[in-house]
Amino acid sequence: MTDVLIVGAGPTGLTLACDLTRRGIACRIVEQAAAPAAGSRGFTLKPRSLEALDDLGVADRILAAGDVRGWLRFHLGADRLFDLRLPPAAAAPSRPYPNTVGLPQWRTESILRDRLAELGGKVEFGRGLTGFDAGDEGVTATLEGGERVRARYLVAADGGRSLVRRTLGLPFTGSTAEDMRALIADVRIDGLDRDSGTHLWVTADGHMLAARPIPHADTWQVVTSLEPGQEGDLDTVRRALAGRTGRADLQASDPAWLSIWRYNLRMVEHYRVGRVLLAGDAAHVHSPFGGHGMNTGIQDAYNLGWKLALVVQGAARAELLDTYEAERLPVAREILADSDRLMKGRVPPRAIRPVLRLILKSVMARRQRRTRNDHPVYRTGPLTRHLTGRRGRVRAGDVAPDAPVMLDGRQTRLFELLRGPHFTALTFGADAGLTDPRVRAYTVVRQGQAGLVDTTGHLHRMYGGRKGTTVLIRPDGYIGLMADTPAEPADYLKRL
């Protein structure tokens, strides 16, 4: 008997396995493939995902392995239109991870597997799910080889072709365009400047080719649209390089991985069916444009982990799991819409291209800055209580901002205090009197006083903190409650 069986060992499943294991939850994570995946696939980790990975203890490894530059060289056919080189943003008191990080998915998975091993867990490769039965008391799953596993809960992180989703009979609503395909490959390219960052070519007939250098390697991730009947092989990459760049000097070789992607925009309407929950691509798939896929899955798992742990431990009612869908489904719906808008962009007429250079560069720069600030909020979620009239820069339902603080004479930051499986209560200028074992409570004070010292005043400014204001931060770093009444935090926790 195990508490949670996780099906699928991509970034979603690994994030959940790390989160549950560090909370003392017995879980198994099984993967149909016989060995770790080799392809780059998802390539961008966004700031909110980095904050989640910070909590799991691997953000520093991600930064060391990745690239934060995000440089882009944009071509219309053979003509180079512009270079976009926004310098990496400096860390701010509120957000220590202000940049996206370019990192191939296989490397992200490797880092998470290493972290899971440190926590005492492991991935069981070649142990795919073949079937399951779910009832009111738990789930009985059958793995390859015939082993039957009894689990209290099953989480499907088994991708867009999810066996779990299909077994449940959940509709995967949306659209598939079979004539819109792309080849994604990891190859060596001679003759292309790695220091210029990602190259994007768009042709007059609407075809595209992107080449992104893989950090700390001599290979590139290439994404090229396919015409009807085209195969997904190295020759296709070579023809696309020659035809869409207008350059005969570029040579592709040594493919490490190739895969064909089809345009899919689909999602489920329910993330939970009794004892079975869905996360990541098992619940939603979309185009690769916008860099959403891997991030949405990681954040699904991070939202679910603490809730599932509390329910398994008997510290919360099972209805808490319904808030997972209520909070994450609207995020997925908006991401699908955004991904679709990006995918359906059109190639501009040649006559307006001189003006376009200025317009498009500005638009893409704004989008890159927006991506840096991509923090989904749950302001209308069922776990959100905003009960103060005092105005700060954040509200209940927002991601809690970081801040420099001092505790017991040691300089630290709020994120260090949030790290772990607990709730965190910040009461400004007073003791909230919270004795709940799930909570670490701090009295926030100014310089020269005893408590959690707001050394720069940043905490007071961000939260609009006045004497008696309490901010209750959930284990996933979101603000669950902001209130001025002392009884509210205890009442909030009791409702769980």
C-alpha positions, -999 to +999 in steps of 0.1 A: +000+000+000+013+034-009-002+068-003+002+082-039+010+065-072+023+090-097+021+079-134+047+096-156+082+109-147+084+142-167+088+176-150+052+174-137+054+140-121+089+147-107+079+180-091+050+163-074+072+133-063+098+157-048+071+177-030+053+147-015+084+129-005+098+159+014+065+160+033+068+124+044+042+110+020+048+075+008+047+077-030+058+058-061+065+074-094+064+050-124+074+056-160+066+036-191+099+044-209+129+022-201+153+051-196+152+089-191+141+110-221+169+125-242+151+153-261+151+190-253+113+194-258+102+220-233+130+246-231+119+276-210+115+278-172+096+309-161+101+329-129+071+314-110+083+279-118+118+289-105+102+301-073+086+267-069+119+249-077+136+272-051+112+258-025+122+223-036+159+231-033+170+230-070+167+266-083+205+272-080+212+241-101+187+252-127+204+286-130+239+270-132+228+247-160+207+272-180+209+305-199+191+336-188+200+358-217+170+352-239+185+368-270+167+366-303+177+373-339+146+377-361+147+370-399+120+375-426+132+351-452+169+356-458+167+392-445+177+398-410+151+421-395+164+429-360+182+416-330+164+416-296+188+417-267+171+427-235+197+424-208+188+400-180+169+418-153+186+422-119+171+404-089+146+426-070+137+424-033+103+410-043+114+386-070+148+369-068+142+351-101+133+378-126+143+361-158+133+331-178+159+303-180+166+284-212+172+248-203+164+216-223+137+195-206+159+164-203+183+185-181+154+198-159+142+162-154+178+151-145+180+178-119+147+168-104+155+131-104+187+139-085+167+159-060+142+131-056+170+107-049+184+130-022+150+130-006+149+092-006+128+085-037+134+071-072+118+068-106+108+032-116+115+031-153+100+005-175+071+002-151+043+018-171+006+017-160-015-009-179-048-004-161-065+006-128-097+005-108-107+034-086-132+032-057-142+052-027-114+038-006-085+039-030-071+028-064-058-006-075-033-001-104-016-028-126+019-021-138+039-036-167+050-070-155+017-077-137+024-060-104-007-048-087-003-016-066-028-004-040-027+034-035-049+059-017-046+083-046-034+081-082-020+112-101-019+111-139+012+129-152+014+107-182+012+132-210-011+142-238-020+106-247-027+098-210-039+063-204-054+074-171-075+102-188-087+078-215-096+051-189-117+076-170-135+085-202-128+123-197-135+143-228-103+161-241-121+190-258-105+213-283-090+210-317-063+192-337-051+205-370-034+175-388-020+197-415-001+219-390+029+199-380+065+207-369+097+188-365+116+193-333+151+181-332+184+183-313+212+186-338+246+200-344+247+231-367+280+243-382+281+279-394+255+294-370+266+319-344+257+306-309+265+340-293+236+357-312+211+335-293+179+321-308+174+325-345+139+327-359+132+327-397+097+333-411+092+330-448+068+347-471+046+316-475+042+313-437+067+286-429+091+290-399+123+277-386+137+284-352+172+274-339+181+277-302+215+269-288+214+243-260+234+256-230+267+239-222+265+218-253+275+220-290+239+212-302+209+233-311+172+227-307+156+232-341+119+236-347+107+238-383+072+237-397+065+207-420+047+207-453+022+179-461+040+146-467+073+158-452+092+133-430+107+141-397+144+133-404+178+150-406+173+156-444+142+176-436+163+198-412+190+203-438+165+213-465+147+237-441+180+253-431+190+259-468+156+269-480+143+291-452+175+309-442+189+315-477+223+303-465+242+274-481+269+274-454+248+260-426+253+223-421+232+201-398+245+168-385+246+143-355+209+143-346+205+134-309+167+134-309+139+141-334+101+142-329+071+154-349+046+177-332+010+182-343-011+212-335-033+203-306-052+226-284-071+205-259-080+203-222-102+184-198-130+201-178-123+181-146-089+176-129-103+152-103-124+121-105-127+107-069-093+093-060-077+101-094-062+135-103-047+148-136-018+172-140+003+187-168-002+175-204-026+148-192-050+177-184-041+202-211-020+204-243-012+234-265+013+248-290+049+253-280+047+290-286+048+310-253+068+284-234+039+274-213+038+236-213+065+225-189+058+255-166+021+248-164+027+212-154+053+221-128+029+247-113+000+222-114+021+198-094+032+225-069-004+235-063-015+199-058+013+187-036+006+204-004-031+198-006-027+161-013-002+158+016-026+174+041-055+152+030-033+120+032-020+131+067-056+137+079-049+173+085-075+185+059-107+172+045-107+155+011-128+184-003-095+204-003-086+185-034-114+201-053-097+235-050-069+222-072-092+221-102-109+254-092-075+272-091-056+256-120-083+250-146-089+287-153-051+292-157-049+264-183-079+279-202-062+313-204-028+297-214-045+277-242-061+309-256-027+328-254-009+299-271-035+298-299-032+336-305+006+332-309+003+302-332-021+320-356+001+350-363+004+360-399+034+369-421+033+406-429+035+419-465+069+430-477+058+466-482+053+472-445+084+454-433+106+486-428+079+499-403+074+464-389+110+462-378+102+489-352+067+476-343+075+439-340+107+445-320+087+466-295+059+440-293+083+411-288+103+431-261+071+438-243+061+402-244+095+391-231+091+415-202+056+402-195+069+366-195+093+377-168+064+387-147+043+357-154+028+348-120-008+334-122-031+346-094-060+329-076-078+361-063-112+345-069-102+311-058-121+291-031-091+294-007-087+331-010-098+355+018-090+392+015-104+408+046-085+440+050-092+475+037-055+484+040-038+488+006-005+472-004+009+461-037-005+426-033-038+410-024-049+376-011-046+352-040-013+367-053+021+350-051+038+362-019+067+385-027+101+380-013+118+405+010+151+409+029+145+403+066+165+396+098+157+369+123+176+362+155+204+385+143+208+367+110+202+384+077+180+363+054+151+365+031+114+357+034+116+329+008+141+311+031+114+311+058+087+300+034+107+270+022+092+238+034+058+221+039+043+246+064+020+276+063+036+309+072+018+337+092+032+373+092+015+395+118+026+431+117+035+446+151+017+420+171+015+383+181-012+365+162-014+338+189-015+310+164-007+276+178-016+254+148+013+230+142+009+235+105+020+271+108+052+290+115+042+324+129+063+355+129+057+390+143+070+415+117+087+446+133+108+476+123+145+480+130+155+479+166+126+457+178+124+420+186+108+397+160+111+393+123+128+425+113+117+442+081+152+456+075+143+478+045+105+484+051+098+463+019+074+439+037+054+468+051+051+485+017+043+453-003+016+441+021+003+474+034+011+461+068-002+480+098-004+469+134-026+438+137-026+429+100-020+392+094-009+376+062-012+338+059+009+323+032+001+289+019+027+261+015+029+268-022+038+305-017+004+320-024-013+344+000-044+326+013-056+353+038-050+390+046-070+402+076-070+427+104-090+406+128-070+383+151-095+354+149-094+351+111-062+331+106-073+304+130-107+302+115-092+300+080-070+270+090-100+254+108-120+254+075-094+233+058 
